[in-house]
């Protein structure tokens, strides 16, 4: 067996092992942490938005490599030929997000989205470009704009070795599915740290009632940032004694630097302008978790619409008739994206498992102690008071 094939088998095995470990840890909602007022979709994941698929490869090698890649595909067709309207909002620009200027200029996205580690961005982009160019109908394509985001997992991962390889990216792209999404220390979240605890991949969704349009908003996050962890308004980080600038306050702690990638999908027919407005509101959900968006934190939101009636055909020159959701109908979507972002971040923490790599161990958020704090602050079980149909 070739070394590359063996490595891929190890990576796939690792993601299965991480998924089994995470099964012992509940998602936030399963533990009784209900965020917001809107109902989640059936999977409570970004894949509740019809057509969206997610694939992940976890790369674990020896005692030093803890990284991976997460792929988000907007629909089942060729995204280069059937482009989706998209927008990118930068909360704090300390990062290496590839593809940002063209998405902003054209208001559309022509590739899947990849998330990975900081020094793996260019490996991921090269691999996705090769994969896209090899697809049927792409023989004459001479330009492509890979969208690749990152967070720095250099604590748990030997990041300077740039361990992500083409076969890892291809496995994530070709293994993408519309089902449940693995969370925690998997894919691009394998080596990340959030609020001093193990971070990772998290996802959530909201489905608006018919009176607000019936649209679905799904969010996927890669968490690797700091602050004072807040859960449903309760100061969990402060109560657990682990929070931003703790060294200056009362003892050793981190500076809270890092990054977070937030990917937002919706089936609402939004143009790039309103997608950017939607992306901005995702930062409301980020803030509710206690983020400070410090100097060294790259905080990015990528938002896109999967609605078939707003897609753009590559090479088209004739005017097209598209649906355009009016501004007055956007407020429900804004509420939905804030709630889904907040819950996705909590899921990344709740599902993550204690991880050792590169000479470092990062503990998972202690769920029992967290729930004890939430009970004390009355942050659990309040949803039972909501009216029937919740």
C-alpha positions in Angstrom: 0.0 0.0 0.0 1.3 3.5 -0.9 2.2 5.8 2.0 -0.4 8.4 0.9 -3.2 5.7 0.9 -2.1 4.6 4.3 -2.2 8.1 5.6 -5.7 8.7 4.3 -6.9 5.5 6.0 -5.4 6.7 9.3 -7.1 10.1 8.8 -10.5 8.5 8.1 -10.0 6.1 11.1 -9.2 9.1 13.3 -12.4 10.9 12.3 -14.4 7.8 13.1 -12.7 7.5 16.5 -13.3 11.2 17.3 -16.9 10.8 16.3 -17.3 7.9 18.7 -15.7 9.8 21.5 -17.9 12.8 20.9 -21.0 10.6 21.1 -20.4 10.4 24.8 -20.7 14.2 25.0 -24.0 15.8 24.3 -24.7 18.7 22.0 -25.7 21.9 23.8 -29.4 21.4 23.1 -29.3 17.8 24.2 -27.8 18.9 27.5 -30.7 21.4 28.0 -29.1 24.5 26.7 -31.7 26.0 24.4 -30.5 29.1 22.6 -33.0 31.7 21.3 -36.7 31.5 20.4 -36.7 30.0 16.9 -37.0 26.3 16.2 -34.0 24.4 14.9 -34.2 22.3 11.7 -34.5 18.5 11.8 -30.7 18.0 12.0 -29.9 21.3 13.7 -27.1 21.7 11.2 -26.1 23.7 8.2 -27.2 20.7 6.1 -30.8 21.5 7.0 -30.4 24.1 4.1 -31.4 22.0 1.1 -28.5 21.1 -1.1 -25.7 21.9 1.3 -23.3 19.1 1.9 -20.4 18.9 4.4 -17.3 16.6 4.2 -14.4 16.4 6.7 -11.0 14.7 6.9 -9.2 14.5 10.2 -5.5 14.3 10.0 -3.8 12.7 13.0 -0.2 11.5 12.6 2.2 10.5 15.3 2.1 12.6 18.5 2.4 16.0 16.7 0.0 16.4 13.8 -3.6 17.3 14.8 -5.3 19.1 12.0 -7.7 18.5 9.1 -10.0 20.0 6.5 -13.7 20.7 6.4 -15.5 21.2 3.1 -18.9 23.0 2.6 -20.5 22.5 -0.8 -23.4 24.8 -1.6 -25.3 22.4 -3.9 -25.0 19.1 -5.7 -24.0 20.6 -9.1 -20.8 22.2 -10.3 -20.4 25.4 -8.3 -18.3 26.9 -11.0 -21.0 26.6 -13.6 -23.9 27.3 -11.2 -22.6 30.1 -9.0 -24.3 31.1 -5.8 -24.6 34.7 -4.6 -22.2 35.2 -1.6 -20.7 37.8 0.7 -17.9 37.9 3.1 -17.8 40.1 6.2 -14.6 40.7 8.2 -15.0 41.3 11.9 -11.3 41.4 12.5 -8.9 40.8 9.6 -6.0 39.0 11.2 -6.3 35.9 8.9 -5.5 34.2 5.6 -8.9 34.0 3.9 -8.3 33.2 0.2 -10.8 34.4 -2.4 -12.2 37.3 -0.5 -11.6 40.1 -3.1 -13.3 38.3 -6.0 -16.3 37.3 -3.9 -16.7 40.9 -2.8 -16.3 42.3 -6.3 -18.6 39.9 -8.1 -21.0 39.0 -5.2 -20.8 35.3 -6.1 -18.9 32.1 -5.2 -17.6 29.6 -7.7 -16.1 26.9 -5.5 -16.9 25.0 -2.3 -15.6 26.5 0.9 -12.7 24.8 2.6 -11.7 25.4 6.2 -8.3 24.2 7.5 -5.2 25.3 9.4 -3.3 28.6 8.8 -0.2 27.2 7.0 -2.3 24.6 5.1 -4.4 27.2 3.2 -2.4 27.2 0.1 -2.1 23.3 0.0 -5.9 23.2 0.3 -6.5 25.8 -2.4 -4.2 24.0 -4.8 -5.9 20.7 -4.2 -9.4 22.1 -4.6 -8.3 23.9 -7.8 -7.0 20.6 -9.2 -10.2 18.8 -8.2 -12.4 21.5 -9.8 -10.4 21.8 -13.0 -10.6 18.0 -13.5 -14.4 18.0 -13.4 -16.4 17.5 -16.7 -17.0 20.7 -18.6 -14.0 22.5 -17.0 -11.5 21.7 -19.8 -11.3 25.3 -21.1 -11.4 27.1 -17.6 -8.3 29.3 -17.1 -9.2 31.0 -13.9 -10.7 29.8 -10.6 -11.2 31.5 -7.2 -10.8 29.0 -4.4 -12.4 30.1 -1.1 -10.3 28.8 1.8 -10.5 30.0 5.4 -8.4 29.1 8.4 -7.6 29.2 12.1 -4.2 28.6 13.6 -4.0 25.3 15.4 -0.2 25.6 16.0 -0.6 24.7 19.7 -1.8 21.1 19.3 -0.5 20.7 15.7 3.0 20.8 14.2 1.7 23.5 11.9 5.1 24.2 10.3 5.1 20.8 8.7 2.1 21.9 6.6 0.7 18.3 6.9 -2.5 18.7 4.8 -2.2 17.0 1.5 -4.2 16.8 -1.6 -5.7 13.4 -0.8 -7.1 14.8 2.5 -8.9 17.6 0.6 -10.2 15.3 -2.1 -11.6 12.9 0.5 -13.5 15.8 2.2 -14.9 17.1 -1.1 -15.9 13.7 -2.4 -17.2 12.4 0.9 -19.4 15.4 1.5 -23.0 14.5 2.5 -26.3 16.2 3.4 -26.7 14.3 6.6 -25.7 15.0 10.2 -22.4 16.8 10.6 -19.6 15.5 12.9 -18.7 18.2 15.5 -15.9 18.9 18.0 -12.3 17.7 17.4 -12.8 16.7 13.8 -11.8 18.1 10.3 -10.6 21.7 10.5 -11.4 21.7 14.2 -9.1 18.8 15.2 -6.4 21.0 16.7 -8.3 24.2 17.7 -8.7 25.8 21.1 -11.6 28.1 22.2 -11.9 30.0 25.5 -8.9 28.0 26.8 -10.9 24.7 26.3 -10.8 22.3 23.3 -12.7 24.0 20.4 -13.6 22.6 17.0 -16.3 22.3 14.5 -19.9 23.1 15.5 -23.1 23.6 13.6 -26.7 24.6 14.1 -29.8 25.8 12.2 -33.0 27.8 12.5 -36.2 27.4 10.5 -38.4 30.5 10.3 -42.2 30.0 10.8 -44.3 30.5 7.7 -45.3 34.0 8.9 -41.6 35.0 8.6 -41.1 33.4 5.2 -40.4 29.7 6.2 -36.7 30.1 5.3 -33.9 28.0 6.8 -30.6 29.4 8.0 -27.7 27.1 8.8 -24.4 27.9 10.3 -21.1 26.0 10.6 -18.2 27.3 12.7 -14.5 26.5 13.3 -13.7 27.9 16.7 -10.2 28.9 17.8 -10.6 32.1 19.7 -10.7 33.5 23.3 -12.8 35.6 25.6 -15.0 35.1 28.6 -17.2 32.1 27.8 -20.8 33.0 28.2 -23.6 30.4 27.8 -27.2 31.6 27.6 -26.1 34.7 29.4 -24.3 32.9 32.3 -20.6 33.8 32.9 -19.3 30.2 32.6 -15.7 31.2 31.9 -15.6 33.4 34.9 -17.1 30.8 37.1 -14.8 28.1 35.9 -11.8 30.4 36.4 -10.6 30.3 32.9 -11.0 33.5 30.8 -9.4 36.2 28.7 -6.6 38.3 30.4 -6.8 36.2 33.5 -3.0 36.6 33.9 -3.5 40.3 34.3 -6.4 39.8 36.6 -5.4 37.0 38.9 -3.1 34.4 37.3 -1.9 32.5 34.2 -4.1 32.4 31.1 -4.0 33.0 27.3 -4.4 36.4 25.5 -7.5 35.2 23.8 -6.0 35.4 20.3 -7.0 32.9 17.7 -9.7 33.0 15.0 -13.1 31.9 14.2 -14.6 31.0 10.8 -18.4 31.3 10.4 -20.1 29.9 7.3 -23.7 30.8 6.8 -26.1 29.2 4.3 -29.7 30.0 3.6 -32.4 29.0 1.1 -33.8 32.5 1.2 -33.4 34.3 -2.2 -30.9 36.9 -1.1 -28.5 39.0 -3.2 -24.9 39.7 -2.2 -25.9 42.9 -0.4 -28.4 41.3 1.9 -26.1 38.3 2.3 -23.5 40.7 3.7 -26.1 42.1 6.0 -26.9 38.6 7.2 -23.2 37.9 7.7 -22.9 40.9 9.9 -25.6 39.6 12.2 -23.7 36.3 12.7 -21.3 38.4 14.8 -24.1 39.1 17.2 -24.2 35.4 18.0 -20.4 35.3 18.3 -20.5 38.2 20.8 -23.1 36.5 22.9 -20.6 33.7 23.6 -18.2 36.1 25.1 -15.8 36.8 22.2 -13.7 40.0 22.3 -12.4 39.8 18.7 -8.9 40.6 20.0 -6.0 42.0 17.9 -4.7 38.6 16.9 -8.1 37.0 16.2 -9.3 36.6 12.6 -13.1 36.8 12.7 -14.7 36.0 9.3 -18.2 35.3 8.1 -19.0 33.8 4.7 -22.6 33.8 3.7 -24.3 32.3 0.6 -27.8 31.6 -0.7 -28.7 28.2 -2.2 -31.9 29.4 -3.8 -32.0 28.1 -7.4 -33.7 31.3 -8.6 -30.7 33.5 -7.6 -27.9 31.4 -9.0 -25.8 32.7 -11.8 -24.7 30.7 -14.8 -21.0 31.0 -15.7 -20.5 32.9 -19.0 -24.0 34.2 -19.2 -24.4 37.6 -20.9 -28.1 38.1 -21.1 -30.1 39.7 -18.2 -31.7 37.2 -15.9 -34.9 37.5 -13.8 -34.3 36.7 -10.2 -36.2 36.7 -7.0 -35.1 39.2 -4.4 -36.2 39.1 -0.8 -37.1 42.7 0.2 -35.3 44.3 3.1 -38.4 44.4 5.2 -38.4 40.5 5.2 -34.8 40.2 6.5 -35.3 40.7 10.2 -36.4 37.1 10.9 -33.2 35.9 9.1 -31.1 38.2 11.2 -32.5 36.7 14.4 -32.1 33.2 13.0 -28.4 33.6 12.1 -27.5 35.1 15.5 -29.2 32.2 17.3 -27.7 29.5 15.0 -24.2 31.0 15.3 -24.3 31.1 19.1 -25.5 27.5 19.3 -23.0 26.3 16.7 -20.2 27.7 18.8 -21.6 26.0 21.9 -21.8 22.7 20.1 -18.2 23.0 19.0 -17.3 23.2 22.7 -19.8 20.7 24.1 -18.8 18.0 21.5 -15.1 18.5 21.6 -12.9 16.0 23.4 -9.7 16.4 25.4 -6.9 16.4 22.9 -3.1 15.8 23.2 -0.7 16.7 20.4 2.6 18.5 19.8 3.6 18.2 23.4 0.4 19.9 24.6 -2.9 18.7 26.2 -6.1 20.8 25.9 -9.0 19.7 28.1 -12.6 19.6 26.9 -15.1 21.9 28.5 -16.3 20.2 31.7 -20.0 19.7 30.9 -21.1 18.7 34.4 -19.6 21.8 36.0 -20.9 23.9 33.2 -24.5 22.6 33.6 -24.2 23.2 37.3 -23.3 26.9 36.7 -26.2 27.2 34.2 -28.7 25.8 36.7 -27.5 28.3 39.3 -28.0 31.2 36.8 -31.4 29.9 35.6 -30.0 29.3 32.1 -31.5 25.8 31.6 -35.0 24.6 30.8 -36.5 28.0 30.2 -37.9 26.9 26.8 -40.5 24.7 28.5 -42.4 28.0 29.1 -42.7 28.7 25.4 -46.1 28.2 23.7 -47.1 24.9 22.0 -45.6 24.4 18.6 -42.1 25.5 19.7 
